[in-house]
Amino acid sequence: MSGDTAFLLGATITDANLVSCSAAEPDTTRVMPDGTVGEVLFNPATNYAIGAYAYSSVTHRVYKNAAGGVNAAQPHTAPTRWIDAGPTNRWAWADWYRSTATTVTSGSLSIVVRPGSISDVVLFGLEGVVSVRVEVLDAPGGNLIFDRTYSLLYWPSGESPWITYYFDLPQVRQQFEVNGIQPANASQVTLTLTGTAGQPLSLAAALFGRYQALGCAEYGASARQRPFSKLEEDDFGNVKILRRGFTSDIRAVAYMDTSEANAIKRAVDNVADVPVALRISRDARYDFLRGFGLLTAEVEAIAPNDSRTSIELKGFK
């Protein structure tokens, strides 16, 4: 199928290495779960009602009040008073969940980070994005070593490429990766997403790191939907669906020369219980075989010079 089967462990993004993001914090236009508009910074002197929302500038996360009243403790230090309700809009792209996305209505989103040495960038949950530009400096204020712009539009294959081009609507990739970046220990990366002016665009996750090979996948790789919704049925057959979204788990089998098996086993062991991005192929037709979650792999010696890896990714929502 492809020799491009690989995983990527993304650099952790914090206040220390996020240089800038064009999405504001607080987002004054965000509609909160209680119907109020705008993210509100936690104030230790405020008399909060139960169910009120406030965000912490320390964690960049939003919290829902569960106790009411006045309490000076920061929300992340008072779990009995505050329930974590997810990231602020500015930081949603940097958490571990594809169900939380940074959304802007300006038609473009710009993010500048200093992730250290990288060779690849992986993007998930792209909505309303038609092009991606990646610029890399070898150090802050240093030399430009990478600058490319990519269109996310593509035409699905059909009987005739020309018929497809002229009569079918282009599709927009919701997942994308950039490869071939020259590594530099102090690199600074500028990521610019562009959509249609005045229309919203979203980014659920951006990972900066280096792909590590898992071998050559055989045909038969699968992505299986795993729903979190619950079906409630009473004694009379009346049904109620509690909608909770879903994720996808990926399974594949890849082959490699036995001389590579030890390195692959060590690489997978090093990311145990740490979420990673997985791709089975670079081909856009197999974008459904990309995911983010916990990776496990069983490495087998099947012949003197041949080994096999059974790969499973438990996807995150």
C-alpha positions, 0 to 999 in steps of 0.5 A: 500500500505505502512505505509512508506509514509513520507516527509523529509525537508533537512538541508540547506548546505552552506560554514559553514557546507560543510566540503569537496567535491571531485568535484573541484571548479572551474571545469576546464573540464566543457563545458559551454553553450557558448562552452568554457571549464572550470568554470572561477572565476569572476574578477572585472577588466575583460572586459567581452563580452556579453554572457560570463560566470563567477562564484561567489565564494560567491554564488557558482553560474555561471552567464551569462553577459548581459551588457558587459564591466568592473564592479566591482560589484559581479554578484549576486548583479548586476542582470541587468548585470549578469543572474543567469545560475545555480550552479557550478558543485561542488555545483549542488547537494546542490541546489533545482533542480534535473535538475542540477547535480554534475558530476565527471569522476573519478569514485567516489564522496565524500561529507562531511557535518555537517547537525546537527541531522539527521536520514535519507539521500535521494539521487536523480538523481543518474547516473552511481552510483553502490554503496553508502556508508554513514559514520556518526560521532557523532561529528567532530573527534568523534565516528563512529556511522553509517557505511554502504555500499549499492549496487544500483543494483537490478533485476526487478521481473519476473515470476521466480527470478532465470530466472530474475537473470541469464538472465536479466540485473540488473537495477540501482536505480536512487533514494535512501535513507538511514534510521536508522541513530542514531541522534547526534546534531553535526553529521558529515556525509561522503557520498561516491558514487562509479561508474565504474572507468573512467566513469562519475557519477552524483548526482542531489540532496542529502538531510540530515534530518528526515522523518516525517510520513504522514500515510499509503498510499492506492493503486492508488498513481500516478506520472504525468509528467508535461512537460515544452516544448512548441509546436509552430505551424504555419498557414501551420501546421508546428510544432516546439518543444521547448524542456524544460524538464519536472518534475513529480507531485505526488498524493496519499491518506494516512490513519492514526489514528485520534490521529496522524492527528494533528501532521501530519497537523502541520508538513505539515504546517511547510513546506509550500512553502519549498521544501521537499522530498516525498516518498510513499513507501520504496519499490524499485518498487515504486521509481517512487512515489518519488519526490522533490518539494512543498508539500500540504495536506488536512487532513480529519476526516472520522470516530471517530478514522480514518483520511485521508490525500490527498497528492500532491507534485508539483515536481521541475525540 
